[in-house]
């Protein structure tokens, strides 16, 4: 199975179109009835999430009718779609609005994530910012590129390794076990500055473009990480699960840590994750 440059351009256009037509018109314009809780008050879904995912899915299936689709908003109806990523000939993993809590709150830190996998390997990733209209695109073995709305392009590169005391990082501790939260919070004081965005799209955007030194997560849903991990790796960074193994399509257990290089990753695993 091959995936061409024209296929990638099609996906970028599709994601951008969903942002323009489904996501942004509803931003700061949602009624209370258009927002629902999934598992908690911070785990939300809006009509924009559902319509954007339908928009992207329909376009993909029209071009790739046999493709395997994994969408965050349709996952609850069929949990088998994630394990099927391991062997799928061609699959697309979609998070229509990553950072839905921010989106529903009117805070412009959200994005669309789309990953392409072939036989259990991520081969392309898209991180799109509907607010600015910019997109970071990564291709396995070809690097990661920031494509601005106005047409300019530039390669993205992770930050240089520095001492932990000079690092700026982020750890998504909301999904950690309550017993671990005080440990992580205390460990993060070793860094220069700690952030929390509640949005994987912008977290991977920042760590891949050198604005953050590291990010850590303990919840591994594919729509949150596949596109971002490939982007970080193609930008020159080192990402692995807490046990040191690569993060792959279909993985749901363990944590994940992204760092400037392998030595920094080892240090952060010890000093921040506490393993």
C-alpha positions as CSV (number, residue, x, y, z in Angstrom):
1,X,0.0,0.0,0.0
2,X,1.4,3.4,-1.0
3,X,0.4,6.8,0.2
4,X,1.3,9.7,-2.2
5,X,2.0,13.4,-1.9
6,X,-1.4,14.1,-3.6
7,X,-3.1,11.9,-1.0
8,X,-1.5,14.0,1.8
9,X,-2.5,17.3,0.1
10,X,-6.0,15.9,0.0
11,X,-6.0,15.2,3.7
12,X,-4.6,18.6,4.5
13,X,-7.4,20.3,2.5
14,X,-10.0,18.0,4.1
15,X,-8.9,18.9,7.6
16,X,-8.7,22.6,6.7
17,X,-12.1,22.5,5.2
18,X,-13.6,20.9,8.3
19,X,-12.1,23.7,10.4
20,X,-13.5,26.4,8.2
21,X,-17.0,25.0,7.8
22,X,-17.7,23.0,10.9
23,X,-15.4,24.0,13.7
24,X,-14.8,27.8,13.6
25,X,-18.4,28.9,12.8
26,X,-19.4,27.2,16.1
27,X,-16.5,28.4,18.2
28,X,-17.8,30.7,21.0
29,X,-21.2,30.2,19.4
30,X,-22.4,26.9,21.0
31,X,-25.7,26.7,22.9
32,X,-25.8,24.7,26.1
33,X,-27.6,21.9,24.3
34,X,-24.8,21.6,21.8
35,X,-22.3,20.5,24.6
36,X,-22.5,17.1,26.3
37,X,-20.4,15.3,29.0
38,X,-18.9,12.0,28.1
39,X,-17.2,10.7,31.2
40,X,-16.8,13.9,33.3
41,X,-17.2,17.6,33.4
42,X,-13.9,18.0,31.6
43,X,-14.5,15.2,29.0
44,X,-16.8,16.9,26.6
45,X,-18.2,16.5,23.1
46,X,-19.9,19.2,21.1
47,X,-21.9,19.2,17.9
48,X,-18.8,20.6,16.2
49,X,-16.8,17.5,17.2
50,X,-19.4,15.2,15.7
51,X,-20.0,17.1,12.5
52,X,-16.3,17.7,11.9
53,X,-15.5,14.0,12.3
54,X,-18.4,13.1,10.0
55,X,-17.1,15.6,7.4
56,X,-13.5,14.3,7.5
57,X,-14.6,10.6,7.6
58,X,-17.0,11.0,4.6
59,X,-14.3,12.7,2.5
60,X,-11.7,10.0,3.3
61,X,-14.0,7.1,2.6
62,X,-15.0,8.7,-0.7
63,X,-11.3,8.7,-1.8
64,X,-10.3,5.5,0.1
65,X,-13.5,3.4,0.3
66,X,-11.7,0.4,1.9
67,X,-9.8,2.3,4.6
68,X,-10.1,1.6,8.3
69,X,-11.3,4.6,10.2
70,X,-10.7,5.3,13.9
71,X,-12.6,8.4,15.1
72,X,-12.7,9.6,18.7
73,X,-16.4,10.4,18.6
74,X,-17.4,7.1,17.1
75,X,-15.1,4.9,19.2
76,X,-17.7,4.3,21.9
77,X,-19.9,2.4,19.5
78,X,-17.1,-0.1,18.5
79,X,-14.0,-0.5,20.7
80,X,-12.5,-3.1,18.3
81,X,-11.4,-0.4,15.9
82,X,-8.2,0.4,17.9
83,X,-6.8,-3.2,18.1
84,X,-7.5,-3.5,14.3
85,X,-4.9,-0.7,13.7
86,X,-2.2,-3.3,14.1
87,X,-3.0,-5.1,10.9
88,X,-5.0,-2.6,8.9
89,X,-3.7,-2.2,5.3
90,X,-4.6,1.5,5.4
91,X,-6.1,3.4,8.4
92,X,-6.9,7.0,9.3
93,X,-7.1,8.1,13.0
94,X,-9.1,11.2,13.6
95,X,-9.5,13.6,16.5
96,X,-11.7,16.3,15.0
97,X,-11.3,18.7,17.9
98,X,-8.5,17.9,20.3
99,X,-9.0,20.1,23.4
100,X,-12.8,20.1,23.4
101,X,-12.9,21.4,26.9
102,X,-10.9,24.5,25.7
103,X,-13.1,24.8,22.6
104,X,-16.3,24.6,24.6
105,X,-15.0,27.1,27.0
106,X,-14.1,29.6,24.3
107,X,-10.4,29.2,24.8
108,X,-8.5,29.1,21.5
109,X,-6.2,26.2,22.3
110,X,-7.6,23.3,20.3
111,X,-6.7,21.5,17.1
112,X,-7.5,18.7,14.7
113,X,-5.3,15.6,14.6
114,X,-5.1,13.1,11.8
115,X,-2.7,10.1,11.5
116,X,-2.2,7.7,8.6
117,X,-1.1,4.2,9.4
118,X,-0.2,1.3,7.1
119,X,0.1,-2.2,8.5
120,X,0.7,-0.9,12.1
121,X,3.1,1.9,11.3
122,X,2.3,5.6,11.3
123,X,3.4,7.0,8.0
124,X,2.0,10.5,8.1
125,X,0.6,13.0,10.6
126,X,-1.3,16.2,10.5
127,X,-1.7,18.8,13.3
128,X,-4.0,21.6,12.2
129,X,-4.8,24.8,14.1
130,X,-8.3,25.9,12.9
131,X,-7.9,29.3,14.6
132,X,-4.8,30.4,12.7
133,X,-5.3,28.1,9.7
134,X,-1.7,26.7,10.0
135,X,-0.8,23.1,9.8
136,X,2.2,20.9,10.8
137,X,2.6,17.9,8.5
138,X,5.0,15.0,9.1
139,X,5.9,12.2,6.8
140,X,7.8,9.1,7.9
141,X,11.4,9.6,6.9
142,X,10.9,13.0,5.4
143,X,10.7,15.4,8.4
144,X,8.0,17.7,9.7
145,X,7.0,20.9,8.0
146,X,5.0,23.9,9.2
147,X,2.6,25.1,6.5
148,X,1.3,28.6,7.1
149,X,-2.2,29.6,5.9
150,X,-0.6,32.3,3.7
151,X,1.5,29.6,1.9
152,X,4.9,29.8,3.4
153,X,6.6,26.6,4.7
154,X,9.4,25.9,7.2
155,X,10.9,22.8,8.7
156,X,10.3,22.4,12.4
157,X,12.9,21.2,14.9
158,X,12.8,20.2,18.5
159,X,14.7,22.2,21.2
160,X,18.3,21.5,22.0
161,X,19.0,19.4,25.1
162,X,19.6,21.5,28.2
163,X,19.8,20.9,32.0
164,X,16.5,20.0,33.6
165,X,16.6,23.3,35.5
166,X,16.4,25.1,32.2
167,X,13.7,23.0,30.6
168,X,10.1,24.1,29.9
169,X,7.8,21.1,30.0
170,X,4.3,19.8,30.3
171,X,2.9,16.7,32.0
172,X,-0.7,15.8,31.5
173,X,-1.3,14.7,35.0
174,X,-5.1,14.8,34.8
175,X,-5.1,11.2,33.5
176,X,-2.7,9.9,36.1
177,X,-3.6,7.9,39.2
178,X,-4.5,10.3,42.0
179,X,-1.7,8.8,44.1
180,X,0.8,9.9,41.5
181,X,-0.3,13.4,41.0
182,X,1.5,14.9,44.0
183,X,4.7,13.1,42.9
184,X,4.5,14.5,39.4
185,X,3.6,17.9,40.6
186,X,6.6,18.0,42.9
187,X,8.9,16.6,40.3
188,X,7.9,19.3,37.8
189,X,9.3,21.9,40.1
190,X,12.7,20.8,39.0
191,X,12.0,22.3,35.6
192,X,12.3,26.0,34.6
193,X,8.6,26.2,33.9
194,X,5.7,23.8,33.8
195,X,2.6,24.2,31.6
196,X,-0.8,22.6,31.2
197,X,-2.8,23.0,28.0
198,X,-5.3,20.1,28.0
199,X,-4.7,19.8,24.3
200,X,-2.4,17.2,22.7
201,X,-2.5,19.0,19.4
202,X,-0.8,22.1,20.8
203,X,1.4,20.2,23.1
204,X,2.9,18.2,20.3
205,X,3.0,21.4,18.2
206,X,5.0,23.2,20.8
207,X,7.4,20.3,21.7
208,X,8.0,19.6,18.0
209,X,8.8,23.2,17.1
210,X,11.2,23.7,20.0
211,X,9.0,25.8,22.3
212,X,8.8,23.0,24.9
213,X,11.5,20.6,25.8
214,X,9.4,17.7,26.9
215,X,5.8,16.5,27.4
216,X,4.5,13.4,29.2
217,X,1.2,11.5,29.2
218,X,-0.3,8.5,30.9
219,X,-3.4,8.0,28.8
220,X,-2.7,6.5,25.4
221,X,-5.6,7.0,23.0
222,X,-4.4,6.8,19.4
223,X,-6.2,9.9,18.2
224,X,-4.3,11.9,20.9
225,X,-0.8,10.7,20.1
226,X,-0.1,9.0,16.7
227,X,0.1,12.2,14.6
228,X,2.0,14.0,17.3
229,X,4.5,11.3,18.1
230,X,5.5,11.0,14.4
231,X,5.7,14.8,14.1
232,X,8.0,15.0,17.2
233,X,10.2,12.2,15.9
234,X,10.4,13.7,12.4
235,X,11.4,17.0,14.0
236,X,14.4,15.3,15.5
237,X,13.0,14.4,19.0
238,X,13.0,11.1,20.9
239,X,9.7,9.6,22.0
240,X,9.1,6.3,23.8
241,X,6.7,4.6,26.2
242,X,7.8,4.7,29.9
243,X,9.2,1.1,29.5
244,X,11.5,2.2,26.7
245,X,9.5,0.6,23.9
246,X,8.3,2.5,20.8
247,X,4.8,3.8,20.8
248,X,2.8,2.1,18.0
249,X,-0.7,2.1,16.6
250,X,-3.0,0.0,18.8
251,X,-1.0,0.7,22.1
252,X,-3.3,1.6,25.0
253,X,-1.3,0.9,28.1
254,X,1.7,2.5,29.7
255,X,2.8,6.2,29.6
256,X,4.6,8.1,26.9
257,X,7.4,10.7,27.1
258,X,8.8,13.0,24.4
259,X,12.2,14.6,24.9
260,X,14.9,16.3,22.8
261,X,17.1,13.2,22.6
262,X,17.5,9.8,24.2
263,X,19.7,10.9,27.0
264,X,17.3,13.6,28.0
265,X,14.5,11.1,27.8
266,X,16.3,8.8,30.3
267,X,16.9,11.7,32.6
268,X,13.3,12.9,32.4
269,X,11.9,9.4,33.0
270,X,13.9,9.3,36.2
271,X,13.5,12.9,37.5
272,X,9.9,13.7,36.3
273,X,8.1,10.4,35.8
274,X,9.9,8.8,38.8
275,X,10.8,5.5,37.2
